[in-house]
Amino acid sequence: MKTLSLLGLNLLFLMGTTGALASVDQKFIRSAFQRANSVIGSRVTDHTLIDHRGEPLNLREFRGRPLVVSFIYTECVNTCAGITMAIERALKEAPPEVREKTVVLSVGFDTERDTPERLAEYGGPFMRRFSNWFFATASAHTIKRFTDQTGFWFRKRPDGGFDHLNMVTIIDDEGRVYRHIYGVEFDAEELLSPLRAIINRTDAPGQPAEGEGLFDMIKLLCYSYDEATGTYRPDYTFLMSVGMWILVQAVGVAFVVYLFKGRRDDARRNRG
């Protein structure tokens, strides 16, 4: 853990000295990340949403079951679609018990354009394949309260699109924020493991382990918004910076080992 703490401090320094994100300042991303993690364990109150049919949908209907929440906007055909498909891939690998007991809720936060009709078109293929998947939106006030309680951050850009955290939130059967999964893509087990823990009651919500939090933040910062294409892409500049930092640290460690070994060999010769 001490090693991870040192690694974390050095990486945070590195993040602060590179221009990795084109549209959102890294310091702000770190703050949003910390804010998201701060709500883990807190309870999400009931909210009334509007589903893809234009019908009211209350969160309390899902109490007693694990709930996977992703905030999307339907104009986002890259990042949001990538996250949605990552959820679907995980569900395909889920055992029947997990698939049957889990509810997935994709919430359109663009209250001007995410109409029930748009959500029905966007979410139709997913809802046809998984009966416990719902697509919904809500008033701006409800979206604000819901995102605040789950730690999700988004901001409208001048071009009409949005900057937002790439994040999926798992809410447990008692309505508490259980875990966040960060990044555009993730392994199925990252989603299925906490769902099994909730269903089998083998764990309680809590802050991520030190190493997990660090690597989650790296996943967030490894994607940047490309103004030219309107998509999120791997930030190769940041990745190269991290690679160079790792190389420098490895050389430093090797040098220390070399010095220590040399001194030990000298001491043996002197004793001899």
Buried (B, 14 or more C-beta within 10 A) or exposed (E): EEEBEEBBEBBBEBBEEBEBBBEBEBEEBBEBBEBBBEBBBEEBEEBEBBBBEEEEBEBEEBBEBBBBBBBBBBBBEBBBBBBBEBBBBBBEEBEEEBBEBBBBBBBBBBBEEBBBEBBBEBBEEBBEEBEBBBBBBBEEEBBEBBBEBBBBBBEBEEEEBBBBBBBBBBBBBEBBBBBBBBBBEBBBEBBBEBBBBBBEEEBEBEEBEBBEBBBBBBBBBBBBBBEEEBBBBEBEBBBEBBEEBEEEEEEEEEEEEEEEEEEEEEEEEEEE
